[in-house]
């Protein structure tokens, strides 16, 4: 029985091209999107993934080799490149979990030898697939086809899914065989037959991508470079939604790179933002584009606060309004709590402008103690040479948190303190929200909490968040809740005004 149920959980890089001291995790099944500015290492990451496996027994996949993507030249022989893959697979009845396989360029060859690499079906779909078929066609004289409709189950599904992504109703999927025995995929739309030679470039790529993921075996690894190329944004979103469902159905790991931040709107995809600093590559997990841009871009306001989520952002606005400096503040979300430590480390390593007026604020439900924070900082700011300990101390000083009781979610805590407010002291709108929260004894976390309030009250998300923040500020717990941020503002105002 061939090797099966392969999953990559993590890659750890010492050095590969511009990826240095870097680790990245992946979903066990589904889509992982890789974002980052040009030169951040997105394509390098995909090229490495393309080469870590050899074809599985009985499965017809390409045997990618490191020399194809990391070709030795007089500028670089790639000697010293080294990274590790942590992966899981089943060998007959035995499940092998968290296996470490190391890859390195030693002298004139890569290790392990190609015949000793783990086995898996891998498909790398590069930018070359974006070239329209007509530009690859060598024949300039008339091409005559024999057309055969493709009506097997897989072809019909491809036709259906391709139509959904393209927002078209196709009549047929065809195979066109020329008199020179060359095959071209073709479509029939509104009674008109046409081959890939006459397809739009985006249409051609959509059908290529879908055909590949439908045809590959379960537990395959699919790598797509620049998935958004040639794609209208609406079609890109529909394609990602379609690929996401296929990946779940077939236990595929689909990893793609993109520059299009519209993809961030598709739920159920995990995103990794790559950031290059002077000494290492940093990976931000499910952060937003604005956060990453600020860590590599230009200063915007005097005070810059990075918040764990949207509600925390609105609470920080309340603090700034109380100080009379809201117009001087820029507040950006960094996403999950673990991103706090990645983001602050990236800012320090990148020597981001205005670092002295920058803090990173946690919700307060996890990483509450300094030892917990130091553990997370040490995970990102590795090394003991030079001033790394000073950098870690600086990072700790930049991490603040809202003060909520231990063992309770922020949403439940906010609900509990709001319902203690005196009804007579509230406006009609505030009374309505208080009543809804009183009936919501065990609110869910994060976005579901806001969705419930939006559905029950009928206000927009921004109105709900403003209302929540206003009411939390009215509670007796407010001063303690925002104590760390309040004290930081006081110190910075004295320094900045002095």
matplotlib code that plots the C-alpha trace (Angstrom):
import matplotlib.pyplot as plt

x = [0.0, 1.4, 2.2, -1.0, -2.6, 0.4, 0.2, 2.8, 2.4, 5.5, 8.6, 11.6, 14.3, 17.8, 18.6, 17.2, 17.7, 16.2, 14.3, 16.4, 15.7, 12.1, 9.2, 5.7, 2.8, 0.1, -3.5, -3.8, -6.5, -7.7, -6.2, -3.2, -2.5, 1.0, 1.2, 3.9, 5.7, 7.9, 11.1, 9.6, 10.2, 6.7, 7.9, 11.0, 8.7, 6.6, 9.6, 10.9, 7.6, 7.6, 10.8, 10.3, 8.5, 9.1, 6.1, 4.0, 3.9, 1.4, 0.7, 1.7, 3.1, 6.1, 9.4, 10.5, 14.1, 15.8, 18.1, 15.0, 14.2, 17.6, 19.8, 23.5, 25.2, 28.5, 26.6, 25.2, 25.8, 23.2, 25.7, 24.7, 21.0, 19.1, 15.5, 13.4, 9.9, 7.7, 5.1, 2.7, 1.9, 0.4, 2.5, 0.2, -1.6, 1.1, 0.5, 3.8, 3.3, 5.5, 8.3, 11.3, 12.9, 15.9, 17.0, 20.4, 22.7, 26.0, 28.9, 27.5, 24.3, 21.1, 20.3, 18.4, 18.9, 15.8, 15.1, 15.0, 12.6, 9.1, 6.4, 3.4, 1.5, 2.6, 1.4, 3.2, 1.3, 3.5, 3.2, 3.9, 0.4, -0.8, 0.6, -2.4, -2.3, -2.2, 1.1, 2.6, 1.2, 4.0, 1.6, 0.5, -1.3, -4.9, -5.5, -8.2, -9.8, -11.7, -14.0, -15.0, -17.4, -16.1, -19.1, -17.6, -18.4, -15.2, -15.5, -19.1, -18.1, -15.3, -17.7, -20.1, -17.5, -15.8, -19.2, -19.8, -16.4, -16.7, -20.4, -21.4, -23.6, -21.5, -23.1, -20.2, -16.6, -14.7, -11.4, -10.1, -7.5, -5.7, -4.6, -1.0, -2.3, -2.1, -4.9, -6.6, -9.3, -12.4, -15.8, -19.2, -20.9, -24.2, -23.8, -20.3, -17.4, -13.9, -10.7, -8.1, -6.4, -9.4, -10.1, -9.5, -6.3, -8.2, -10.8, -8.0, -6.2, -9.4, -10.1, -6.5, -6.5, -9.9, -9.0, -5.8, -7.4, -10.3, -7.9, -5.4, -5.6, -6.7, -4.1, -2.2, -0.2, -1.2, 1.0, -0.2, 2.0, 0.3, -3.2, -4.7, -2.9, -5.3, -8.2, -11.0, -11.5, -15.0, -13.9, -10.9, -13.2, -15.5, -12.4, -11.1, -14.5, -14.6, -11.0, -11.7, -14.6, -12.7, -9.7, -11.9, -13.6, -10.4, -8.1, -5.9, -3.3, -3.6, -0.9, -1.0, 0.7, -1.1, -0.8, -4.5, -5.8, -9.4, -8.6, -8.5, -12.3, -12.8, -13.6, -11.9, -8.6, -5.5, -3.1, 0.5, 2.2, 6.0, 8.1, 11.9, 14.0, 17.7, 18.4, 15.5, 12.2, 9.1, 5.7, 2.5, -0.5, -3.9, -3.0, -4.3, -2.6, -2.7, -0.8, 2.0, 2.2, 2.7, 5.5, 7.3, 5.9, 5.7, 4.7, 1.1, 0.3, 2.1, 0.8, 0.4, -1.5, -1.8, -5.0, -5.8, -9.3, -11.9, -13.6, -10.2, -9.5, -12.7, -11.8, -8.4, -10.2, -12.1, -8.9, -7.5, -10.7, -10.4, -6.9, -8.1, -5.6, -7.7, -6.8, -3.1, -3.7, -3.6, -5.0, -4.5, -5.5, -2.9, -5.2, -4.7, -2.9, 0.3, 0.6, 1.2, 4.7, 5.5, 4.4, 6.4, 9.5, 9.1, 8.9, 12.0, 14.1, 13.1, 13.9, 10.4, 10.1, 8.3, 8.8, 8.9, 5.3, 4.1, 2.5, 0.8, -2.3, -3.7, -7.3, -6.0, -7.4, -4.1, -0.4, -1.3, 2.0, 5.5, 7.0, 4.2, 5.0, 8.7, 8.2, 6.4, 9.0, 11.8, 10.1, 10.4, 13.5, 15.9, 19.6, 22.0, 24.6, 24.8, 21.9, 19.2, 18.4, 18.0, 15.7, 13.6, 13.4, 12.2, 9.6, 8.2, 7.9, 5.9, 3.3, 0.3, -2.9, -6.5, -7.0, -9.8, -10.2, -8.5, -10.5, -13.1, -13.4, -13.3, -16.8, -18.3, -16.6, -17.8, -21.3, -21.2, -20.1, -22.5, -25.6, -24.7, -25.2, -28.2, -30.9, -32.0, -28.5, -28.6, -30.0, -32.7, -30.2, -27.9, -30.9, -31.7, -28.2, -28.1, -31.4, -30.0, -26.8, -28.8, -30.6, -27.2, -25.8, -22.9, -21.8, -19.5, -16.1, -15.0, -17.0, -20.0, -20.6, -20.9, -23.0, -25.5, -25.8, -26.2, -28.9, -30.8, -30.6, -30.4, -27.5, -24.4, -21.2, -19.5, -22.6, -22.6, -18.9, -19.2, -22.1, -20.3, -17.2, -19.3, -21.1, -17.9, -16.4, -19.4, -18.7, -16.8, -14.3, -13.2, -10.2, -8.7, -9.5, -7.4, -4.9, -1.7, -2.7, -3.7, -0.4, 1.6, -0.3, 0.5, 4.2, 4.4, 2.5, 4.9, 7.9, 6.4, 5.3, 8.6]
y = [0.0, 3.4, 6.2, 8.1, 10.9, 13.2, 16.6, 19.3, 21.1, 23.4, 24.5, 25.8, 27.6, 28.4, 29.8, 29.5, 32.4, 35.3, 33.2, 33.4, 32.1, 31.6, 29.2, 28.9, 26.7, 25.3, 24.2, 20.3, 20.6, 23.7, 26.9, 28.8, 32.2, 33.7, 37.5, 40.0, 42.8, 42.0, 40.3, 39.0, 35.3, 34.2, 32.4, 31.0, 29.4, 27.8, 26.6, 24.9, 23.2, 22.0, 20.0, 18.4, 15.3, 12.7, 11.2, 8.7, 5.1, 4.8, 8.5, 10.5, 13.8, 15.8, 15.0, 18.5, 19.0, 21.8, 22.6, 23.6, 26.4, 27.0, 26.7, 27.0, 30.0, 31.8, 34.2, 31.5, 27.8, 27.7, 25.9, 26.4, 26.3, 24.4, 23.9, 21.4, 20.0, 18.7, 16.4, 13.5, 10.5, 7.0, 4.0, 1.1, 1.0, 3.1, 6.8, 8.6, 12.0, 15.1, 13.5, 15.8, 15.7, 18.0, 19.5, 21.0, 21.9, 20.3, 20.9, 20.0, 18.2, 18.5, 16.1, 13.9, 12.3, 12.5, 8.8, 9.2, 12.1, 11.5, 10.6, 12.6, 13.9, 17.5, 19.9, 23.2, 25.7, 28.6, 31.8, 30.0, 28.7, 32.3, 32.5, 32.4, 29.2, 31.3, 32.8, 29.3, 28.1, 27.6, 26.8, 30.0, 28.2, 27.1, 24.6, 21.9, 20.2, 17.0, 17.9, 15.4, 16.4, 15.5, 14.1, 12.0, 12.8, 14.7, 16.8, 17.7, 18.9, 20.9, 22.5, 23.3, 24.8, 26.7, 28.2, 29.3, 31.0, 32.7, 33.5, 31.9, 29.0, 26.8, 24.2, 21.8, 21.0, 19.6, 18.1, 19.4, 17.2, 18.9, 17.1, 17.3, 15.3, 18.3, 18.5, 21.7, 22.0, 23.8, 25.2, 25.8, 28.9, 30.3, 27.7, 28.8, 26.3, 27.7, 26.2, 27.4, 29.2, 31.6, 31.7, 34.7, 34.3, 34.4, 31.9, 29.6, 29.7, 29.2, 25.9, 24.8, 25.3, 23.6, 20.7, 20.1, 20.1, 17.9, 15.3, 15.1, 12.3, 12.9, 14.4, 16.0, 19.2, 21.9, 25.0, 28.0, 31.0, 34.4, 33.0, 36.4, 37.0, 37.6, 37.3, 39.8, 40.3, 38.9, 35.8, 35.4, 35.4, 32.8, 30.7, 30.7, 29.7, 26.8, 25.7, 25.8, 23.4, 21.0, 21.1, 20.1, 17.4, 15.8, 16.7, 18.8, 21.3, 24.2, 26.9, 30.0, 33.3, 36.6, 40.3, 40.9, 41.7, 41.1, 37.4, 38.3, 38.7, 35.0, 33.2, 29.9, 30.7, 31.1, 33.8, 34.3, 37.6, 37.5, 40.4, 40.8, 42.5, 43.1, 39.8, 37.4, 36.7, 37.1, 35.4, 37.1, 34.8, 36.1, 39.7, 42.4, 44.3, 47.6, 46.2, 44.8, 48.0, 50.1, 47.9, 48.4, 51.8, 55.4, 56.9, 58.1, 59.7, 60.7, 57.7, 54.3, 51.5, 48.0, 46.2, 42.5, 42.8, 45.3, 45.8, 46.4, 49.0, 50.9, 50.7, 52.3, 55.0, 55.8, 56.1, 58.5, 60.5, 60.8, 62.2, 64.7, 63.2, 60.9, 62.9, 62.2, 58.4, 55.6, 52.3, 49.2, 45.6, 42.8, 39.8, 36.9, 37.2, 35.4, 38.1, 40.7, 39.2, 38.7, 42.3, 44.0, 41.9, 42.8, 46.5, 46.3, 44.3, 46.5, 49.6, 51.0, 54.8, 56.2, 53.0, 55.1, 56.1, 52.6, 49.9, 46.5, 45.8, 42.4, 41.6, 40.3, 36.8, 35.1, 35.7, 37.7, 37.4, 38.6, 35.1, 34.1, 37.2, 36.5, 33.0, 34.3, 37.0, 34.5, 32.3, 35.2, 37.1, 34.3, 34.4, 35.5, 37.4, 41.2, 43.2, 40.6, 40.6, 44.4, 43.9, 41.3, 43.7, 46.5, 44.2, 43.3, 47.1, 47.6, 44.9, 46.2, 44.5, 45.3, 44.2, 41.6, 38.9, 35.6, 32.7, 34.8, 35.8, 39.5, 39.4, 37.7, 40.1, 43.2, 41.8, 41.2, 44.7, 46.4, 44.7, 46.1, 49.7, 51.6, 51.6, 55.2, 56.5, 55.2, 56.5, 54.5, 53.0, 52.0, 50.5, 48.4, 47.0, 46.4, 44.4, 42.3, 41.6, 40.6, 37.9, 36.8, 35.0, 33.2, 35.3, 33.6, 35.0, 37.6, 38.1, 35.9, 38.1, 41.2, 39.3, 38.4, 42.0, 43.2, 40.7, 41.5, 45.3, 46.0, 48.4, 48.5, 46.9, 50.3, 51.6, 48.5, 48.8, 52.5, 51.7, 48.9, 51.0, 54.0, 51.7, 50.0, 53.4, 54.2, 51.2, 51.4, 48.9, 51.2, 52.8, 49.5, 47.9, 50.5, 51.3, 50.2, 52.1, 55.2, 55.3, 54.8, 57.8, 60.0, 59.2, 59.7, 63.0, 64.4, 63.3, 64.5, 67.8, 68.4]
z = [0.0, -0.9, 1.6, 2.3, 4.4, 4.1, 5.8, 6.2, 9.5, 9.5, 7.7, 9.7, 7.7, 8.8, 5.3, 1.8, -0.5, 1.4, 4.0, 7.2, 10.7, 9.7, 10.4, 9.0, 9.7, 7.4, 7.7, 7.6, 4.9, 3.1, 1.8, 3.1, 1.4, 1.4, 1.2, 1.4, -0.5, -3.5, -2.3, 0.9, -0.1, -1.2, -4.4, -2.6, -0.1, -2.8, -4.7, -1.6, -1.0, -4.6, -4.0, -0.6, -1.9, -4.6, -6.5, -4.6, -5.9, -8.7, -8.9, -11.9, -10.5, -11.5, -9.7, -8.9, -8.1, -6.2, -9.2, -11.2, -8.8, -7.2, -10.2, -9.3, -10.9, -10.5, -8.2, -5.9, -5.5, -2.7, -0.5, 3.2, 2.5, 5.1, 6.3, 8.0, 7.3, 10.1, 8.5, 9.2, 7.0, 7.2, 6.1, 5.8, 9.2, 11.0, 11.5, 11.6, 13.3, 13.5, 11.5, 10.9, 7.5, 6.9, 3.6, 3.0, 0.1, 1.0, -1.4, -4.9, -4.0, -2.0, 0.8, 1.2, -2.2, -4.3, -3.9, -0.1, 0.0, 1.5, -1.1, -2.1, -5.1, -5.6, -8.3, -8.7, -10.9, -11.7, -13.5, -16.8, -16.6, -17.1, -20.7, -23.1, -25.2, -28.4, -27.4, -27.0, -30.3, -32.9, -35.9, -37.8, -40.6, -40.3, -37.5, -38.1, -35.1, -34.4, -31.5, -28.8, -26.0, -22.5, -20.6, -17.9, -14.3, -13.5, -16.7, -16.0, -12.5, -14.0, -16.4, -13.6, -11.2, -14.0, -14.9, -11.3, -11.0, -14.4, -13.8, -17.1, -18.2, -20.4, -22.7, -23.0, -22.2, -25.3, -26.3, -29.6, -31.4, -34.3, -37.4, -36.0, -32.9, -30.6, -27.9, -26.8, -24.1, -25.4, -24.3, -25.8, -24.7, -26.2, -29.0, -30.0, -29.8, -29.0, -28.0, -25.5, -28.4, -28.3, -24.5, -22.4, -20.4, -17.0, -18.2, -19.4, -16.0, -14.0, -15.9, -15.6, -11.8, -11.3, -13.6, -11.6, -8.1, -9.3, -10.9, -8.1, -5.5, -2.0, 0.4, -2.4, -2.1, -4.6, -5.0, -6.9, -7.5, -7.9, -8.0, -8.7, -12.0, -14.9, -12.5, -11.9, -8.2, -8.1, -10.1, -7.7, -4.6, -6.3, -7.3, -3.7, -2.3, -4.8, -4.1, -0.4, -0.7, -2.9, -0.5, 2.4, 0.5, -0.7, 2.3, 0.0, 1.2, -1.2, -0.7, -2.9, -3.1, -3.9, -3.9, -4.0, -0.5, -1.6, -0.9, 2.8, 2.7, 2.0, 5.3, 6.2, 4.5, 6.8, 5.7, 6.4, 5.8, 5.3, 6.4, 5.9, 8.5, 8.6, 10.3, 9.8, 8.1, 10.2, 9.6, 10.7, 11.1, 9.8, 10.3, 8.0, 5.2, 6.9, 9.9, 7.7, 5.6, 8.7, 10.0, 6.6, 5.5, 6.5, 9.9, 9.8, 13.2, 16.4, 18.4, 16.9, 18.7, 17.4, 18.7, 18.9, 17.5, 16.4, 19.8, 21.4, 18.7, 19.7, 23.4, 22.6, 20.7, 23.9, 25.8, 23.2, 23.2, 27.0, 26.6, 23.9, 21.4, 19.2, 16.1, 16.8, 17.0, 14.5, 15.7, 13.6, 14.2, 14.2, 14.5, 16.8, 20.1, 18.8, 16.2, 18.9, 19.5, 15.9, 15.0, 17.8, 17.0, 13.3, 14.2, 16.4, 14.0, 11.1, 13.1, 12.3, 12.5, 15.5, 17.6, 20.8, 20.2, 19.4, 21.6, 20.9, 23.0, 24.0, 25.0, 28.3, 28.3, 27.2, 27.7, 30.9, 32.8, 31.9, 31.8, 29.3, 27.2, 27.3, 26.1, 23.1, 22.4, 22.7, 20.1, 17.6, 18.7, 18.7, 19.3, 22.0, 20.0, 20.2, 21.7, 21.3, 25.0, 24.8, 21.9, 23.8, 26.8, 24.5, 22.9, 26.4, 27.2, 24.0, 24.9, 26.9, 27.8, 28.9, 32.6, 32.7, 35.3, 34.7, 33.2, 31.4, 27.8, 27.0, 25.4, 28.5, 30.8, 28.9, 28.9, 32.6, 33.5, 31.0, 32.5, 35.9, 34.7, 36.0, 33.4, 34.4, 33.5, 29.9, 26.6, 24.8, 22.5, 25.4, 27.2, 24.2, 24.0, 27.7, 27.5, 24.6, 26.6, 29.6, 27.6, 26.2, 29.2, 27.5, 24.5, 21.9, 21.1, 18.5, 15.4, 16.3, 19.3, 17.1, 14.5, 17.2, 18.4, 14.9, 14.1, 17.3, 17.3, 13.6, 13.7, 11.6, 13.0, 13.6, 15.5, 17.7, 18.4, 19.3, 21.5, 23.3, 23.9, 25.1, 27.6, 28.8, 29.5, 31.8, 34.0, 37.3, 35.9, 33.1, 34.8, 35.8, 32.4, 30.5, 33.2, 31.3, 28.2, 30.1, 32.0, 28.7, 27.1, 30.2, 29.9, 26.2, 26.3, 28.9, 26.7, 23.4, 24.8, 26.7]

ax = plt.figure().add_subplot(projection="3d")
ax.plot(x, y, z, "-o")
ax.set_aspect("equal")
plt.show()
